[in-house]
Structure formats: C-alpha cells, structure tokens
C-alpha cells in the first residue's frame, strides 16, 4: 500500500511538471538522499550547493542544518520538489526508477549510481564532481582513496590471510557476501571472506555459521544501535559461543560511519585491515 501511494504521489506531481521547465538554465540546487553523496558534496567543496538531505545524512556536522526530505527508502517527493532542486542525488535504493522518473518529469535531473565496489565509489565521486562543477576537487578525493588502497596493499602483502565473517546483524544473521563493497574491503585488507555465495548481504542460519567457524568476526553494526554490541549479544549465546572467534575474543568493531561508500572509504579500508590483523596499520597522511 505504501509503495502504491508513493507511486500515485509521483504521478500526481508529474502533471504539474510542464510549467516548471528545465533545470539546466537555473543555478545549481542539489538535494542528497544518501549519506555517501552528502559527504561527497562537502568533500569536493560543493556543500554550499545542497538545499536538502535525507534524515540519515549526519556528516559532516554542517549537513545537519539542511532541511530533511525523508529517508533512504521513503523520500518525501513533495518536500523535495518544494525545495526547487535542479539535481537530486543519492545511492541506488528501494525507491528505484519510480522516484527518478517522477523527478525528471518535473525537470529535475537525477544521479543514483551503483556504489558496491571501490571503483564504483570513486566513479561516483568523479561523476558527481563533474555534474556540480567541482571536477578537479573530485579527482583529488578519488585519487586519495586510490593512494590509500595502494599503500594498504603494500602493508598487507605476504601476510597470512585470516578467515573473516563481516556481520551486520545477529538476529537474523546478516553478513557481507560476494558483490558487496564490504566483501571487497575484506579482500583488499588481507582477509578471506568465508561467505562465498548467497548475494551481497545474505542471511545465514546458525548451523551454517558453525560450519564456517571464522577466525575473526567483524562487527559492522554495533555503533548504529543503542543496545548491545555484537560481542555482548553473542558471547554467551548458544551456537555463537562455540565459535573460535568468540572463544578467542576475536570480535572487532568496525565503525559504520567509515564504511559508507563515499569519500572516507579509504579510511574505512584501513579500519577493516586493523580489525582483521589486530595491528595499528595507519593510512598515509
């Protein structure tokens, strides 16, 4: 029902689009619907072009002063249109092509790229920079990510690969799988993801978890919740407590803020490497 209402709202709004004209001759006004694109706008020196954000866009601090236009999966179309943006950007998400079609009917350009790889993230940064007239700054940010990737590759070369499970929830057990950028981060950081099938973020059962028995559990969710950490939730839980990683205290938090697929992903890569290897691996200045 919510999806149908969302679609109908877009259709209704599209009827008034003809009177708005194209946004190409107007000053740039950008609404960002994902934390990663909001961070990118500020990182490339284009934060001043933002006129709206999603409720999850909380970095940098200046972003919190912007009007909120809903969330990642439930953007408020009327609120977006009321801000008269010329461009709406965000991660490709649940709202899908219906949102893009409705906004384009209003003469509003859109940019919702795939960012499930390091290359995809740097392409997003460079293309967003091109679209908002900050191409040189965007190239510098993207190059900084690449420099950190190369620096880490040299630091972890030749180290034994630890078997890693990247956990995003314990009930149900949601993990990083092949095709996700956390899976790529694990591999680039010198780890081996024990999840080799099932999609980007599969849900697995306790028996499967026990059969995998990873060396390290990466906790990618604790700082997003106000309750217990993964360690507190599983250290005495049936099944979990039999895992080697739990028995040896190899449950390590990776902050979700640096795992956002945006300009800080180079720091996120080093955070994953430190968690896997248990060493103070530092990125280049």
N, C-alpha and C positions, 0 to 999 in steps of 0.2 A: 504493500500500500504506500509506504514512504517513497519507494522508487517511482511509482506511478505519479504520485503528487509532485515529485521533483521534476519529472518529465513534463507534466502538464504546465507547471510554472514556467519552464523554459519556452514551451510552445506559445504560451500567452505573452510572454515578454517579447518573443520574436516578432509579433505583429506590429510592434511599435518601432522596429529596427529601422524601417525605411527612412524615417525622419531624422535619424541620428547622423547618417553619413559615415564616411570612412575616417578612422583614427589616424591615418598616415600623415595628414597635414596638421595635426594637433600636437601640442607639447607632450612629451612622454609622461605618462602617468601609469604606474605599474602596481598591480595587486599580486601578491605572492601567496600561494595556497599551501606551501610546504616549508618547513624549517630550513631545508637544504638550499632552496632557491633564495629565501630571505637572507640567509647567511652569505650566500654568494653575492647578492646585490651589495651588501655592505663591504665585503672583502675586496670587491673590484672598484670601490669608490662611488657606487651608484645608489647608495642607500637613500639619498635625498629624492630619488625619483619614485620611491614607494609611497603609495597612498592608502594601502590596506594590507592586512595579513590574516593568516589563519590563527586560531586560538593556540596553536602549538608552537608558533614562531616566537621563541623567547630568547634568542641570541642573535646579535649582541643586545645589550640592555636597551639600546636606543629603539630597537624594534618594538618594544612593549608599549611605546607611545602611539603606535599606529592603530587605526580603527580595526576591529575584528570583524571578519565576514564569514564566520562559521569555522568548520573544521575540515580535515582532510577528506573525509568521506561524505560530509554533509554541508557543503558550501551553501551560503545563503545567496542565491542568484540576485535577488532584488537588492541586497546590500552591496553586492559587487557592482552592479550596474549604476546604483546611486552615486558611487564614487567617480563615475565617468572615466574609467581607465582606458588607455589605448592598448595596453598589453596585460594579459593575465598569465602568470607562470606558476609552475608547480611540478611536483613529481607525478608520474603517471599513476593514477589511483582508481579507487572504486567508482568515482563519479563518471569516469570513462568518456567516450566520444560524445555522449549526450550533452555534457557540460560544454565541451568545445564547440559543438555545433550551435548551441544556443547563444554563446558569447559572440561567435563570429557573425551570427545573424544580426547582432547589434553593432556590427562594425568594429568589434574588439578583437585584436589579434591574440593568439594563444601560443603557449610553448610548454608542452608537457612531455619532456624527454624520458627515455629509459635511463636509469642510473644504477643498474645492478652489476656494474663492473667498474674497475678503476678507470679504464679507458672511457667508459660511458660517462663517468663523473667529470673527467677533465674535458670531454667534448661538450657536456652541458655547460660548464663554466665558460669555455671559449665562445660557444654559440650565444649564450646569454649576454656576454660582453659585447659581442658584435651587434646584437639587437638593440642594446641600450647605449651604444656609442662609447663603450669602455673596453675596446678590443685589446689594447696594449696591456692594460692592467689585468685583464682576464688571462691573457697569455702568461703573464708573470706568476699569477696564482697557480695556474695549471702546471707551469714548469716547476714551481716549488714542490708540488705533490710528486712529480716525477723524480726530482732530485732526492727526496726522502725515500722513495721506493728503491732507487739505485743504492743509496747509502745503506739501507737495511739489508739489501741483497748481499752486499759485501760482508756485513757483520754476521749474518747467519749462515753464510756459505760453509759447508763442511760439518755443520753441527748435526748430531743425530736428530731425526725428526720425531717429535713426540706425537702420540695419537690423541687427537683433540675432539671434544664434543662441545659445540657452541650452543648454549641453552638460553632460550628466550622466555620460557615458562615451564613450570614443573607440573602443573595440573590444568590441562593436559600437558604432556611433554612436547614442547615446540622447539625445534632445533634448526640450525642453519644447514642447508643441503646444497647440492651442486646447482650452479646457476645463480646463486646469491652472492652479493659482494662480501658478506662476512666469510663465506667459504673461500673466496679469493684471498681475503686478508689473512686467513689461517695459513694458506699455502705460501703466500709471499712472506709471511713471518716465520717460516721454517717449521710449520706444523703439518700434520696429516689429518684431514677431516675424516672421522670414522663413518660419517654419513655419505654414502656414495650414490644413493638413488632416492627417489620419492619427491623430487622437486626442490624448489628454492627454500621453502620453510615448512618441511613436513612435520606431522605429528607422529610420534612413535610410542609403542607400548613399553611397559616395564620389562617384559621378557626380552624384547629387542635391545633395550638399554643394557641389561645384564650381559647379554651375549657380546655386545660391543666392548664393554669394560674399558673405557678410555683411560689414558694416563693423566689427562688434565680436563677438568670441566671449566669452561669459560662462562661466567655469569654475565649475560648481556641485558639483564632486565632489572636487577635489584634497585638501581637508583631511579627507576621510573615508577616505583611503587612506594607507598608509605608504610608497608607492612614489613614482613621479614625478608632477609636476604636469602638467596638460594641456599647458602650453607646452613642457615638456621632452619630452613624448610625441609632439607633432605638428610641432614647428618644422622638423624635417628629414625628416618622413615624406612619402612620395610622395602627391601629391594635396593634402594639407593645406598643404604649403609653397608651393603656388601661390595660396592664398587671400590676398586683400588684407589681411585682418585679421592673418594670420600675418606677412606681409611687413612690415607697418607696426607690429608689436608691439602690436596691439590685442586681446590675450588677457588678460582680467582676472578675478581670482579673486573669487568671492562666497562668503563663508563659509556652509557648510551649516547651522551652528547657528542663524543668524538667518533662515534660510529655512524653519524648522519652522513649521507652520501653527498657531501659538499666540500667546501674549501679546507676544512680541518681533517679530512680523511687521511692525510699524510701522518698527522699526529695519532690518529686512530690506529693506523698500521703499526706504529711503534708501540702503542699501548697494548695491542694484541701480542706483539712479539715479547714484550716484558712479561705479560701474563703467562705466555706459553713456556718461556725459558726461565722465568723466575730471576731474571737479572736486570740490572739498571741500564738497559740499552737506551741511549739518548739520541734523538734526531740531530742533524747538523743545525747550527744556528741560522 
